[in-house]
Amino acid sequence: MTTTRTAAALTPAAPQSPAPAARRRRLAGALALGAALAAAGVLAGAGHAAPAGAAVLTNCAAKPSACGYPDATDTGVPAGTTLKAVPGQVSSGPGWAYSAATGTVEVTGNGAVLAGLSIPCNLDIAASNVTIKDDQVTASGNFGISLRHTTGVTIEDSTISGTNATTGRVGSAIDDIYGDSTAITITADNIYSFKTGIQVQTGLITGNYLHDPGYIAGDHTNGFFINGGTEPMTIDDNTVFDSLNQTDAISLDASAAGTAVANKTIEGNFLAGGSYTIYGGDSLGNTITSILIENNRFGQNYYTASGQYGPVAYFTTAGTGGNIWSGNFYDTTGTTIPAM
């Protein structure tokens, strides 16, 4: 994880949690590679942010994990995990049950832990301090995992997807339906075949791999859709590849004018694709405050400017909002992307 450089006006983001083992191994491997290359005189530093004046690893899109970013090798259900099929092999457990009437898995018990399950439908969480771990959730409806008025939900080391990339794409792989859940942690998940990968407004989202979105005619595709808001959020160390020419890897934009957008940190991610790769929040005349976008790698997998029209739109460092754009760079050249 990179070290966040904050301005006095910035509100601290959500507390950081320890890195999962896969993430620690990935970062250690990238640093070891960087050290070897540095010793050989090939580059001066590795990791998400190189020391001032140092070179950085480039052309990381083919294997993000070689450069310290998440990919299919270190996210999702860990290799070798044996999953139990729901409802065929197991249909309930402490705090949760499969409902044949609704065709969903419903989590209603605080503190429930769902681990090692293959769930072929919406996993709906209406309880707090719930842990989803080492699960595979495959759904073709509106939601993969949905949150309803929760706090303290953790979703980690899981694979969440639609059933296919077209008519079976999932609307939102992870969605805080009412936008009022708190203390959300989403880490080390492999997410694909979605219209929207993750739609939440607060919490810590780190070490995830979002890729290969699905598409039905008329979709607006987002890796992350934050929908504004002022609750602190950290989006750190994720790989988000939107192979479509719309809409983005990360959108902070709100759906309605007059919505405050503040206290969001986007740091150390590997991002590519969309119309613009990041939408920064001040569309519809909304004011952005305390937005930090720092040390992100912008992939050129699909377009030379990362997004079809550029790396970022609707973001400004001007005015009194305390917004920061710093250390962002292109993957193939290492060239710094100037402040917008």
Buried (B, 14 or more C-beta within 10 A) or exposed (E): BBEBBBEEEBBEBBEEEEBBEBBEBBBEBBBEBBEEBBEEEEBBBBBBBBEEEBBBBBBBBEEBBBBBBBBBBBBBBBEEBEBBEBBEEEBEBEBBBBBEEEEBBBBEBEEBBBBBBBBBBBBBBBBBBBBBBBBBBBBBBEBBBBBBBBBBBBBBBBBBBBBEBEEBBBBBBBBBBEBBBBBBBBBBBBBBBBBBBBBBBBBBBBBBBBBBBBBEEEBEBBBBBBBBBBBBBBBBBBBBBBBBBBBBBBBBBBEEEEBBBBBBBBBBBBBBBBBBBBBBBBBBEBBBBBBBBBBBBBBBBBBEBBBBBBBBBBBBBEEEBBBBBBBBBBBBEBEEBEBB
